[in-house]
């Protein structure tokens, strides 16, 4: 299992469209991918779960991945949330 704290640097935070894009990024990986914020942990491959977190730009979350490509999954989510993709 790999986990890393990541600050959301997307303008406007995570609204419907960026959440859909995040779910697409997470779904590329075979590993289980979770986002944890304020003691809530949700599957990053679930649009409804991610929308329930109500994340904003500047918030810090923990990205957790477990599986065969866990390091790549965490790096991919970090790149997306950091505004690189």
C-alpha positions as a Markdown table, in Angstrom:
| # | Residue | x | y | z |
|---|---|---|---|---|
| 1 | Unk | 0.0 | 0.0 | 0.0 |
| 2 | Unk | 1.2 | 3.5 | -0.9 |
| 3 | Unk | -0.2 | 6.7 | 0.5 |
| 4 | Unk | 0.7 | 10.3 | 0.0 |
| 5 | Unk | -0.7 | 13.7 | 1.1 |
| 6 | Unk | -1.6 | 15.9 | -1.8 |
| 7 | Unk | -2.8 | 19.5 | -2.0 |
| 8 | Unk | -5.6 | 20.2 | -4.6 |
| 9 | Unk | -4.3 | 22.9 | -6.9 |
| 10 | Unk | -7.2 | 22.8 | -9.4 |
| 11 | Unk | -9.0 | 26.2 | -9.9 |
| 12 | Unk | -12.5 | 25.9 | -8.5 |
| 13 | Unk | -11.7 | 22.7 | -6.6 |
| 14 | Unk | -13.4 | 19.4 | -7.5 |
| 15 | Unk | -16.7 | 20.1 | -9.1 |
| 16 | Unk | -18.6 | 17.7 | -11.3 |
| 17 | Unk | -16.4 | 17.9 | -14.4 |
| 18 | Unk | -13.0 | 17.6 | -12.6 |
| 19 | Unk | -14.4 | 14.8 | -10.5 |
| 20 | Unk | -15.4 | 12.9 | -13.6 |
| 21 | Unk | -11.9 | 13.4 | -15.0 |
| 22 | Unk | -10.4 | 12.2 | -11.7 |
| 23 | Unk | -12.5 | 9.1 | -11.8 |
| 24 | Unk | -11.3 | 8.4 | -15.3 |
| 25 | Unk | -7.6 | 8.8 | -14.2 |
| 26 | Unk | -8.2 | 6.5 | -11.2 |
| 27 | Unk | -10.0 | 3.9 | -13.3 |
| 28 | Unk | -6.9 | 3.5 | -15.5 |
| 29 | Unk | -5.2 | 1.6 | -12.7 |
| 30 | Unk | -5.7 | -1.9 | -11.5 |
| 31 | Unk | -5.0 | -1.0 | -7.9 |
| 32 | Unk | -7.7 | 0.1 | -5.5 |
| 33 | Unk | -7.5 | 3.9 | -5.2 |
| 34 | Unk | -9.0 | 5.9 | -2.3 |
| 35 | Unk | -9.1 | 9.6 | -1.4 |
| 36 | Unk | -9.2 | 10.4 | 2.3 |
| 37 | Unk | -10.3 | 13.8 | 3.7 |
| 38 | Unk | -11.4 | 14.8 | 7.2 |
| 39 | Unk | -11.8 | 11.1 | 8.3 |
| 40 | Unk | -13.9 | 10.2 | 5.2 |
| 41 | Unk | -12.3 | 7.7 | 2.9 |
| 42 | Unk | -14.0 | 7.1 | -0.5 |
| 43 | Unk | -13.2 | 5.0 | -3.6 |
| 44 | Unk | -11.6 | 7.4 | -6.2 |
| 45 | Unk | -13.3 | 5.4 | -9.0 |
| 46 | Unk | -16.7 | 6.4 | -7.7 |
| 47 | Unk | -18.2 | 9.6 | -9.0 |
| 48 | Unk | -20.8 | 9.7 | -6.2 |
| 49 | Unk | -18.3 | 9.0 | -3.5 |
| 50 | Unk | -16.0 | 11.7 | -4.7 |
| 51 | Unk | -18.8 | 14.3 | -5.0 |
| 52 | Unk | -19.7 | 13.5 | -1.4 |
| 53 | Unk | -16.3 | 14.8 | -0.1 |
| 54 | Unk | -17.0 | 18.4 | -1.2 |
| 55 | Unk | -13.3 | 19.2 | -1.9 |
| 56 | Unk | -12.1 | 22.7 | -2.8 |
| 57 | Unk | -8.9 | 24.1 | -4.2 |
| 58 | Unk | -6.2 | 24.3 | -1.5 |
| 59 | Unk | -7.6 | 21.4 | 0.5 |
| 60 | Unk | -5.1 | 18.6 | 1.3 |
| 61 | Unk | -6.2 | 15.0 | 0.9 |
| 62 | Unk | -4.5 | 11.6 | 1.3 |
| 63 | Unk | -4.3 | 9.5 | -1.8 |
| 64 | Unk | -4.1 | 5.7 | -1.0 |
| 65 | Unk | -3.5 | 3.0 | -3.5 |
| 66 | Unk | -3.1 | -0.8 | -3.0 |
| 67 | Unk | -2.3 | -3.2 | -5.8 |
| 68 | Unk | 0.0 | -4.1 | -8.6 |
| 69 | Unk | 0.4 | -0.5 | -9.9 |
| 70 | Unk | -0.1 | 1.4 | -6.6 |
| 71 | Unk | 2.9 | 3.7 | -7.0 |
| 72 | Unk | 1.8 | 4.7 | -10.5 |
| 73 | Unk | -1.7 | 5.2 | -9.3 |
| 74 | Unk | -0.7 | 7.6 | -6.5 |
| 75 | Unk | 1.6 | 9.5 | -8.9 |
| 76 | Unk | -1.2 | 9.8 | -11.5 |
| 77 | Unk | -3.7 | 11.1 | -9.0 |
| 78 | Unk | -1.1 | 13.5 | -7.6 |
| 79 | Unk | -0.4 | 14.9 | -11.1 |
| 80 | Unk | -4.1 | 15.4 | -11.7 |
| 81 | Unk | -4.9 | 17.1 | -8.4 |
| 82 | Unk | -1.7 | 19.2 | -8.7 |
| 83 | Unk | -3.0 | 20.6 | -12.0 |
| 84 | Unk | -0.5 | 18.9 | -14.2 |
| 85 | Unk | -3.1 | 17.0 | -16.3 |
